[in-house]
Amino acid sequence: MTNGLGGYASGTLAGALTRRYHALLTAALPSPLGRVVLLNHLIEHLLLSDSTQVCISCEQTHLTDITVHGASYLTEFRLEWGLPVWCYKIGNTLMEKRIFMPHLQNTVHISYRVISGDELTLNLRPSIDFRRHDSPLQKSKKDDYYLVAHHFYYQICADPIFPRLNLLPSGKKVCFTLDGGEVKDIHHFIEADRGYDAVGSLWTPGTISARIDTGNPFTLTASCEPVENMQAMNAETALKKELERREKLINLASVKAQRGLAAELVIAADQFIISPVGRSPDIIRSRASGDELRSVIAGYHWFTDWGRDTMISLEGLTLVTGRFTEAGWILRTFARYIREGLIPNLFPEGEKEGRYNTADATLWFFHALNRYLQYTNDRFTLNSLLDKLKEIIDAHVKGTLFGIGADPADGLLSQGQLGLQLTWMDAKVEDLVVTPRNGKAVEINALWYNALKLLEKWLSEENEDSFAAELEKLSAKVYNSFNERFWNKECNYLYDVIDGDLGTDSSCRPNQILAISLDFPVLDKSKWKAVIKVVSEKLLTPFGLRTLSQEHPHFRPKYFGDLRARDAAYHQGTVWAWLIGPFIDAWLKLYPEQKKKAGEFLKSFDSHLSEACIGSVSEIFDAQDPFTPRGCIAQAWSVAELLRSLVKTQAAPLPH
């Protein structure tokens, strides 16, 4: 679950902490903190009327000992409007637990209520480790942690660089027993599998107790917001408002996205759209011009907002979902960051300045703007950006950062700087770029041609004919050069890179599909069928496209192990879910009458929403059966492109 600020709550169904990112409250805070873990875990004990004690949560002790108590009592887990609900049967008592985060607040509510049966005594032991969410796990004792008791709430304090964690219990016969200070060494086994430090200690202040029955629920609210903000709504009202907000999201979306899997993805899409709290000067500047600062988290847990991911995701996250105002805010937000003809590649965690090491994010900006205009016809935004768009093209023609520039001889766009990875295939192991693609990359030039044609069209529509005429000449040159130089006659598909540091790369990769899928395809139509045939036979899987054909000597079937091993496989066969979108676009350009067939390429994702991150779509999958989900548990462009493709392949709106 997320809060619209970049903060989140995340964990396993049983409550075991298996990742450093697992916490009930990870708050998004201004720079330089970024996202900070505040409340890690709750041990949940129930005392029955006959004095029997039951634990319904997972208890972890030193190193590898994990005891899952609740499995025998858990009768149901479900999502309601994307929010998790646990149901437990203890004796003759049916109890329900919910966890949810109010929108735009660094707050989490953990609520318990008895549906039927006897009264219970609920004992909750919170465990805490204040740290940045991606920092190494702490092994030292938390000697500087302490608790301050106020009239109706408690504060847990640590190093003054961190905010205070407010704990507000609300229920019947609530008491707090101070028996804490215990440090528990927890083994996070997924972190161990990923090659990172895996043992961390937690501090607990004591136990919060309350009585719950059919008329008296209990909620523990944890927050770093001011106490008066926490008091503005009780948990019941906050839940009602959040459910109303989510229902509005569904009603805003395309009619084709209001039922079934697509509707689930509309809720999932909401997780990635954020108001970035860390860049307060930019917020002030945006509001001064009547906008709001909006961006897109590329993936949870560890990604921040990335330019490329944002532009690829924009249509699925904001346009298919009817969030047109926010789409405009996102585009204008990134336009304010243009430097030397480039939009940022990413904004690092806890930092205010972006990094610009990308050759394609800026070209995707043209694509995203065009899709936005198709939905909204917002000529005001177009006209406000035209000068910036011309500056971008001019910078690329003359040459800009990182060796990005058009070759005067053929008009094709070249990019590359030693030791940097500038395309979306950006894995790097220490000083080794795993997929060195310096030179003229196929998708970069497909995007370059598309951007030239789009700006040519927009300028013509706005009667700027002289600049449009120059772009027409350049785009024609790029088109001819591309078709002459990128076609691999021997293999009947497109080269991945030409004029590279290592010569010409004939690897069969999915990047070539963009030469067909974009609004202005650069590949001659006579060659579409051959490319789609090769991609279908060598790269297509039930969950997207492989990044390298299986017969290539560098092909890696699985993505696992430490960082070095994973990065070596990241773009060497690993399946990326987002690529299913461009593939379906290309398919329907060649076979426009085959919407039903195109929709069949998406059918496996339905079951995927019940594995890995429940209700969302993983970043990547292994390249061979059983196509195990890997990488980020929830990825913006995976969700966005799946949602967009589902809507695109529907023949008609689903019945209500």
N, C-alpha and C positions, 0 to 999 in steps of 0.2 A: 504494500500500500504506500501511496505517496501523498504529499500535502500541497503540491503546486508550487513549492519553493525549491525543490530539489531534495528535501528531506524525505525520509521513508521509515517504514517499519517492515521488517523482513525476518523470516525464520522458517523452521521446519514445522510440519503439522504436529509432530510429537513434542516440539519445544526444545529439541537438542540444538546446542550451538555448534554448528559444523563449519561455519565460515566466520572470519573476522568481522564481516559485515552484518551478521545476525544480531538484531537488537529490536526491542519494542519501540524505541524512540531514537532515531538518528536525526538530529536537527540540522537545518541548513542555516548557517550563520554568516555574517559579513566577513569580508577578508580581514585578516589573513587566516581565519580559522577554517572556513569552508564547512564541510559536513562533519558533525561531531556526534559520536555515540554517547548517549546519556543514560539510558535505561537498557540494560542488556537482557535481563532474564527475570522470570518469576517462577519460583517453586510454589505449586498450588496444592495445599492439603485441605481435605474436607473431613470434618468431624461429624459423624452421623448421630442420630438421636440415641442409639444404643452404645455410644462411646467408641464405636469402631472408627479408626482413622484410615483415610484413603488418600493416596497421592495420585493426581490426574495429570501431572506434568512429568517431564523428563528431568531426572537428577543426574548431574555429572560430578564426579569426584576426580581424584588425582589421575592425570594422564588419560588412559584409555577407557576407564570405567564409565559406562553410560547405562543407566537403568531407566527404561521406558515404562512408567507405571500406568499411564492412562489408556494404553491400547485396548485393554480388556473392558474398559468402561465407555470408550468412544463408540457411539452408535451411528454417528453421521457427521460428515464434514461437507459443507457446501459454500458457494458464493451467492450472496444476495446483492444484486446490483454491483457485483464486483467486490463486495465486502465479505470477509470470512466469518463463518459461524460454525462453532463446534457444539455438538449435542452429546451429553453423557447420561448414561443410565447407571445410577448407584443405588442398589437395593430397589426400593419402590419409588425412588425420586428421579425425575427427569430434569436435568439442568442444562442451561444453554450459556455459552460464552461467546462474546463478540469483541472484536478489536477494530477500531476505526480511528482515522485521523481527520479532524475538521480541516476544510480547505483553507490554505494560506495561513496556517498556524503550526508552530512547532509544538504540537500537542498530540497525545494519544490517549484514548479512552479504552480501558479494558473492563468490560461489563459482564456480570454474572447474574442470572436470574433462574429461579426455580419455576419450571413450567407446570409440574404437578408433583405431588408427593410431600414428604416430610420436610420440616425445617432442617437446615444444615448450618454448621459453623464453618466459615471459609477462612483459612489462614494463608496469607500470601507473604513470601519472603523475596523482596526485590534484591537483585544483584547488579552491581554497578562497576563500570570502568570508564572514566572520562578519558576520551582520546579522539583524535581525528579518525574517521572511519577507515582510512586506508593506511594508517600508521601501523608499525609493528605491534604485535600483542605484548602487553606488559607482563613481566614476570615478578616484579618487585611488589612488596607489600604496600598497601595504600594507607600509609601512616598519616597522611595529611587530609584524609577524608573525615568529615564530621557531619552531624545532623543537628539542625536547629528546629525546635518545635515551636510553632506559632499556635494561635487560638484554634484554627480549624484546618491547618495544613502543615506540612513539614518541608524543610529545605535541606537538600544534601549539597554540601559545598566541598570544593577541592581547590586545586590551583586557581588563583584569581583570573588566569587567562580564559578559563571556562565559565560559562554562565552557571547559575545555581539551578539545580533540578528541583522543581516544586512537585510534591506529591500530595494530591488532594483526595482522600478517601471519602466516599459518600454512601451511606447506608445505615443499617440498624445496628446499634450496640457496637460501634467501631472502637477499637483500642489498638494501641501500638506498643509492642513489647520490645524494649531495647535490649537485644542480646547479640548485637552484631560485632563487626570488626573481623569476622572470619574471612580468611582469604582462601579461595578455592582455585586450584590449578586446573584449568579446563583445556582439554585437548581438542582442537578444531581440526578434525581429520581431513576435511576437504582442503584446508590450507596446507596440510602436510602433503597431500597428494599433488598439490600445485607447486610444491617446492619452497614454500614460505615458512617462516617461523609459525609454529602451530600451538604453542602453549601460552596461555595468558591467565592472569589471576583476576578474580572479581572480589569486590567488597560488598558486604551486606550490613545494613544498619539494624535489622531486626525483623519482626513479624507484625504484619497488619492483620487484624482479625475483625470479622463482622458476622452477623447472623443474617441468613437469607432464607426467604420463603416465598410463596406465590405472590404475596403482596409487597414484598420488600426486596428489591434487587440491590446489588452492590456494584459500585464503579470505582476503580482506581484511575484517577486522571494524573498523568505525568506530563510536565510541560516546562519549558524555559521561558514561556511568555509571562508578562506581568500578571500578578495574581488577579487583578481586576478583570483582565481579559479572560482568565479561566472561569471567573464567576459570571461572565456575561450570559452564558448558556449552560444549563446543566447537561449531563450526558444524553438524557432522553431527547431534549430539544435539539442538541447538536446532531444526533443521529438522524432525527427527522429532517433537519435542514440538509444534511449531506445526501440523504436518499432523494429528496426533492431535487437537489442539484444534479444528481446523476440521471434522474428521470428526464430532466430538461435536456441533458446531453443527447439522450436517445431521440427525443422529439425534434431536436435541431437537425439531426443527421438526415442524409438522403433517405428517402422512403425505402430504398433497397437495403439500407443498413439498419433498419429498425426491428429486425427479427433475427433469431437464430445466431449462428456463429458471428455474423457481421455485427450484430448488436453487442455481443460480448467484446468484440474488438473495438467498438466505439468507446466502451468503458476503459479498456486497456489503453487506448490512445491517449486518454486524458492523463495518464500517469507521467507522460513525457513532456507535456507543455508546462513551462515554469515561468515564474517571475523571479529572475536571478537576483537574490537579495545581496549578493556580495559586491555588486558594482553600483553603489549608491550615487556617485556623480552622474553615471549614465542614466539612472532612473530620473534624476532631477532634470537632465537635459531632454529626455523623452517627454516627460510630462509638460515641460515648458512649451513644447510644440503640439500639445494635445494628444500625444500618444502614450502608451504604456510600454515599458520594456518587457519583451517576451522572448523566450528562447526555447530550445528543445534539448532535454537530456538525451544523449545518444543511447545510453543503456545503463541499466542497473546491475551491479552496484557501483562499478568504479569509473564509468565514463562521466565526463561533464558535458557541456554543450559544445558540439562540433559543427563547423560550418557545412561540411559535405553532408553529414547525416541529416542535418536540419533541412537542407534544400531538397534532398531526395525524399525525405519524410513529409514535407509540407502538405502535399496534396492529400495523402491518406490520413494524416493526423488532424488537419484543420479544414480542408475543403470538402472532402467526402462527408465529414462530420458537421458541416454547416457553420463552422467557427470562423467565419470570414473576417470579422474584425480582428481577431487574434492573428490570423494569417497575415493581414496587412501590417500589424505591429511587428511581427517577426521579420518580415522582409525589410521594413524600414529600420528596425533595430540593426540588422546586419549591414545595411547600406551605410549607416553611420560609422561603421568600423572599417570601411574600405581604405586601404593604404597601398599606394603604388600599384593600383589596379587589381588588388587581391582582397578577398574577404578572409577573416581568420580561419585557420584550420581548426583551432580549439581554444578554449579558455581553460587554463590549468586550474586545478583545485585550489581554492583559497587565494587566487591571484586576480588582479583587475585587468591586466593587459592580455590581449590575445596573441597567439603565435600564428604566423602566416605561411608556414611551410606546407603548402598544398598547391598542386597544379590544376585541380579539377573543381574544388569547391566553388570558385567564382563562376565557372562555366555552368555549374548546376544552378547557380543563382538565377541565370537567365531562364532556365527550364522552369524553376519554381515560380518565377514571376509570370511566365506565360500561362501556366496552369491557373494561377490566381486570377489573371485577367479573363481567362475563359469562363470562370465561375462568376466573376463579379463585374467585369467591364469597368474597373476602377481606373478611369483615365487620369484622375488627379494624382494617384500614386505613380502611374506610369510617367506622367509629365514631370513629376518631382524627381524622378530617378534618371531621366534620359541623359542628362549631362554626365552623371556618374557612369552610366553604361557606355557612353562614348569614350570616357576616360579609360575605362577598363579595356576596351578593344584597342585603343591607341597604345596603352601600356604594353599589351601583349604583342602588338605589331612591332613596336620599337624594342621590346625586351624589358623584362622586369626582374624581380628577385629570383634567386635559385635557378638561373639559367632558363627561365620560362620566356619563350619568345617565338615569333613566327620566322621561319626560314624564308628569306627573300626569294630563294630559288624556286621553291614549290608552294609556298604559302602555308605549309603544314606547321603545326605547333610542336616545338621541341621543349623538353624540360629535363632538368637533372643537375644535381650538384653532388660531388663525391661525399658519401657518408650520409646522405639524406634520402628519405623515401617520400616522394611527393604525390604519388597516385594513391588510390584507395587500397591497393595491395601494399600495405605500409609496414609489414613486420620487419623488425630489426633485432638481431641478437648481438648485444654489445656493439661492436663496430661493424658487424656484418649485416648488410641489407639482404634479406633472404630472397626477395624477388626484385633484383635490380632492373629497373625499367627505364633508366635514363635513355633519352632519345625521343623518338616520335611514337608515342603509345597509341594504340588503336582507339580506345575509348576517349582519350583526351582529344583526339582529332575529330571524332564523331561529335563530341560536345562543342568543340571549337566551331565546326561548321554550323551546328544548330544555333549557337549563340550569334554568329554572323547573320544568319538568315532571319532570326527573330528580330534583331535590332534593325536590320534592313526593312523588315515589314513595319515595325513600329514607327520608324522615321518616315517612311512613305505615308503612313496613315496620318502623321502629324505634319506633313508637307515639308519635311526637311529632305528634299530630293537630292541635293548635291552629295551629302554624306551617304545617303542611301545608295547612290550610284557607285560610290567608291566601294562600299561593302558588297554590292552585287558583283563587281569585278573580282574582288578578293575571294568571295565565297565560290565563284565559278572556278577560280584557280585551285582552291582547296579541294573542291569536288573532283576535278579532273586528276589532280595529283594523287588523291586518296585512292581512287579506283584503279589508277595505273600502278601505284607502288605498293599498296597493302594486299592486293590479291595474290594468294598463294596458289598458283595453278596446279602444282603437284598434289597438294592436299585438299584443294577445293574448299578452302576457307580462308579467313583473313590472318595475316601475320599479327602477332601480339605487339611487337615493337620493331620498328625499322630505324636504321641509322643510329643504333644504340652503341654504348661503350663496348658491348660484346657482339656487335654486328646486328644481324637480323634474327629475331626470335620467332620461331615457327611453332612454339608450344600452343596446343589447343586449349584455349582459355575462354571464359564466358564474356570477357570484355568486348568481344566482337559483336555481341548481340545489340549493343547500343548503336551500332552503325545502321540498324534497322528500326529500333524501337522508338527513337526520339521523334519529336514532332516534325523535324526536317531531317529525314534519313540521308546520310552521306553516301551510303552504298547503293550502287545502281540496282534497280529492282530485278534485273535479270539474274542476279546472284543471291537473292534473298532465300530462295528455296534450298540452295546448296548449304548455306550457312545454318539455317534452321534445322536441316536434316542432321548435320554434323553435331550441332549442339544438343539436339534431342537424343541422339544415339550415344554420345560420349560423356555428356555433362549433366543431363537432366536426371533428377532423383525425385522421390516423393516430397522432399522438403526444400527444394530450390536447386540451384546449379552447383556442380562441383567447380572448384577453381582451377583444376588441372585434370586432363584426361588420365585414365587409369594406366594406359600403356607407357606414359612418360616415366623415365628413370627416377625422377625426383618426386613422384607421386607418393603421398602419405595417406594411408587409409584411415588413421585415427588421430584425433587431436587430444593428447593427454600428456601427463608428466609435468616436469618443472617448466619454468618460463622458456628456457632455451629450446626444449623439445616441442613445446606447444607452438612457439613462434615459427619453428622450422616447418610446421604442418599447416599454419594458419591460412596460407594461400597456395598450398601445394596439394590440393585435392579436397580439402575441407569444404563442406557444403554451406553456402550462405543463403539464408531464407529470403533476403530482400531481392535477390536476383530473379525470383519467380515473377516479379512484376514486369521488368523489362522483357523477359522471355514471353510472357503472355501478350504484351503489347506487340512484340514482333510477330508472334503467331497469328494474332487477329488482323494484322496488316496483310499477311499473306493469305490467310483463310478467314475473311470477315464473317462468313456464314457459320463458322464453327465455334460459337460461344459455348455451347454445351460441352464440346470436347475440351476447350480451354479451361472450363470450370472444373473438369475432372483432374487437372493438374494440381488442384488445391485441396482435394478431399482428405488427404492424410493429416492436414493441419487440425481438423476437427478434434481428433483424439489427442493431439499434442497439447491442447489447452488444458488437459487433465493430467499432464505430467510436468516434470521440471518445475517452472514457475506456474502455479495453477492460475489460469485465466490470462496468460500472456504467451508471447512467442520468443523462443530462445534466439540468440545471436547466430549460432552456427550448429552444424550437425556433422557427425562423422561421415566420411565419404562412402562408406559401404554399409550394407545391412548389418545391424538393425538401425543404423542412422541415429546413434545416441546423441541427444541434445547436449551441447557444450557451450563454453564461453559465458557471456552475460546471460543471466536468467531471463531478462526482459529487454528487448532491443527495439528502439524506436522504428528503424526502417523495416525491420521484420514485420512488426505489427502494421505499420502504415501501408506497405506494399501488398501484404496479404489482404487487408481490408479494401484497399483500392481495387485489387484484382477481383475480389469477390463481387463487388458492386458492378464492375465492368463486365463480368461474365454472366450476370443475371439477365435473362431474357426479358423479364418484366418484374415489377415490384412484387414482393411476397405478400400474400393475403394477410390481413390483420386478424 
